[in-house]
């Protein structure tokens, strides 16, 4: 993964994990170290160039999924009091997806995107993140005996 993609992925991970009162730069540095520790792709120059293109598209899909999912919740007339909880749940889903994605091998990366257009891949990422968040929201609704999304 080239430095540009590492930084973009680290920013996505940092935005999803930074808490109020945390130092963004320190969290960003930890994100870069984590991604470097779990991500190593070996292959020919042509394979690595192709992988970097795929990774850039997946990072864009992750960022778009975050925006799309937030909009999805707002359009479903979510209880305003539930929005911080929904955002927190979304961020957990994004962190899980980024961690899983960062540890993919070259073969797994190619398998994930083979036969898929960018639009299909973006929709797939959005669907996985939204589904994971909705499962968590339903669990929270049952636990609290309240309806967060109408």
N, C-alpha and C positions, 0 to 999 in steps of 0.2 A: 504494500500500500504506500503510495507516495505521501509526502508530508502534507500536501493540500488536503487529501482525503482523511489523513489522521487528524488534522486540526478540525475539519468539519465534523467528523464523528465525535471527537472529544468535546466540541461545543454542544452538540446534541445531548451527549451524556451528561455534561455539566449542567445544562439548563434543566434537565430532568431530575438531577439529584441535589442541586444547590438548595440549601435551606435558608430561611431568614436568619441573618446574623453571620452566615458563613462568608468567607472570603472567596469570591468568584475565581480569582487567579490561582489560589491554592487548590481549589476543587478542580479547576481546569488542568493544572499540572498533574494532579493525581489521576485524572482521566487519561491524559496522554501516556503516563507511565503504565496504566492498566492496559490500554489498547496495545501498546508496544509489547507488553509481556505476553498477551494472549494471541496476538496476530502475527503470523509469519507465513508468507506464501513463497513457495519455491517453484520455479519453472523457468522456461525460456523467456527471453526479453519480450517476444511477441505475446506469450501467455500472460505475463505480468502486465503488459500494456492493456490487454483486453480485460484483465481482472480489475485494473484501476478504473477503466471506463464503467464496468459493471458496478463497482463499489461506489463511484460517484453518483450513478443513477439510483442505487439503493439508498444512499444518504439523502438524496433529494426526496425519494419516496417516504423515508422516515419523517423528514421535516414536514412534508405535505400531509402525511397521515396525522401528525400531531395537530395541525391546523384544522384539517377536515373533521377529526374526531371531536375537537372542542366545538366546532360549528354544529356538528351533529347533535351534541348534547344541548346546545342552546336552542336549536330548532325544535327539539322534542319537548320543549317547555319544562325544563328541569326546574326543580325547586331551587330558588336562589341560594338557600342555606346549604344545599347539597353541592354547589359548584366547587368549593375548595376540596371537598372529599372526592368528587369526580376527577378533578385535576390531579390530585395526589395519586389516585388509582391509575389514571392515564400515564402518569410519569413512571409508576412502577412497571406498567406494561412495556413502556418504551425502554426502560433500563434493561429489562429481561431480554427484549428483542435485540437491543444493541449488543449486549453481552454474548448472546447466542451467535449473532451475525459476525462479531469481531473474531470469534474463535473458529470460523469456517475455514476449511482447507480450500485449495484451488479447485479440486474436483467438486466439492460440495457447492462452491460458488457457481461454477459452470452449470451444475445440475439444477440449481435453483432458478437459473435464468434461461436454460435451454428451451427454445420454442416459445418463449414469452416475449411479448413486446413490452416496452417501457410502461405503457398504459396498464397492461395485464399485471405486471409486477407491482406497480403502484397500488392497484386495486387489491391485490393479494396481501400486501403489507397492511393496508388500511383495514381490510377485513379481519386479519389476525389480531391486530392491536385492538380494534373495536370489540371483537368477540371476547378477548381476554378481559377487557375493562368491564363489559356488560356482565360477565360471569361474576366478577368481584362485586359489582354494584348490587346484583341480585342477592349475593351472600350477605352484604351489609344491610340490605333492606329487610331480609328475614331476621337477622340478628337484632336489629333496632326496631323491628315491627313498624316500619314507616315506608312510605313510597317516595323515592328520590326523583324518579322520572315518571311523569304522567303519561 
